[in-house]
Amino acid sequence: MALHAPSPLICPSTPSDPGPGPSSVPSVAAAAALAAHKQAPQFTLSELNFSDLSPDPLHQFRTWFSAAQSTGVVSPETVCLSTASLPSGRVTSRCPGE
């Protein structure tokens, strides 16, 4: 599932048109990882919209966890939490178990 912002996100420190650069072409390892994720069923489901979420985060977690368990997801407890700091836009991810 993916959470989509209602409009494109723009970081104030990022040029509006950065143009092509060396980072615009993924490395072989990054491309392989992306391909592997595209094949995982839990990454190919429909999108997630804010209107679909429960206002209670524990209720939402229980709903997702139960759905993952019932469909046979290998590690339904696996999670990676990413947050962005403002105004820099720097993203930090925490993936327990890695």
N, C-alpha and C positions, 0 to 999 in steps of 0.2 A: 504494500500500500504506500502511496505517496501523498504527502500533504502539500497542496499547491497554494501558493499565495494568490490573492485575488488579482494582483497586478505584478508586473516584473519588479524584482527587487534590485535596487541600484545602490551601490555603496558609494558614499560621497568621495572617497579617495580613489575610486576607480574611474579611469577615463571613459567618457560615454562611448567611444569607439576605439577600443584598444587595438583593433586590427589583428591579423594573424601573427603569431609568434611561436617560439619554440614550444610553449606549453599548450598550444592549440592542437597538437598531434599527440594522442596518448601513447605512452610507452607500450612495448609488447606485453609486459607484465600487467599494466593497467587494463589493456584491451582484453587480455585473457580473464582477468578478474571480473570485468564488466560482463563478458560473455557468460561466465559461470553464474553470475547473479541473475542474468536474464533467463537462465534455464530453471532456476529455483521457483517452484510454484508460488511460494509466498511473496515473491517479488513481481508476479505477473497478474495479480488481482486488480480489481478496479481501483480508481483513485479514492482518496479520502478527502471529504469536505468538512469544514468546520460545522456545518449544519447537521452532520451525521454523528457528531461527538456528544457523549453524555456530559452534562455539567459537573458530574461527580467523577474525578479521575480514578478512584478505586473501582467504581462500577464499570467504567470504560475498560480498565485493565482486566477485570474479571471476564468481561465479555470477550475481549481479544484472546485471553489465555484459554478460555473454554473452547473458543472456535479453533484455535491452533491445536489443542489437544484432540479434539474430535476429528480433525482432518489428518492426523498423523504426522504433523510437523516434527522433525527429529528433535529439535531443541526449542520448544515453545517459550522457554524462559530466557532465551538469548535476546539481548537488547543492546543498543548503542544509542546513547543520548548525546545529541549535539546541541550546543547553544552558541549564539553569536553575541559578541560584545559590541556595544555602541559607544562611540561613533565609529570605531575602527572597522567594524564588520568582521573582526577576526573570529573564526569558528574554532571551537574546542570540542573534541569528542571524547567521550568516556565509554569504553567498551569493556565491561567486566569479563574476566576470564581470558583476555588476550595477553 
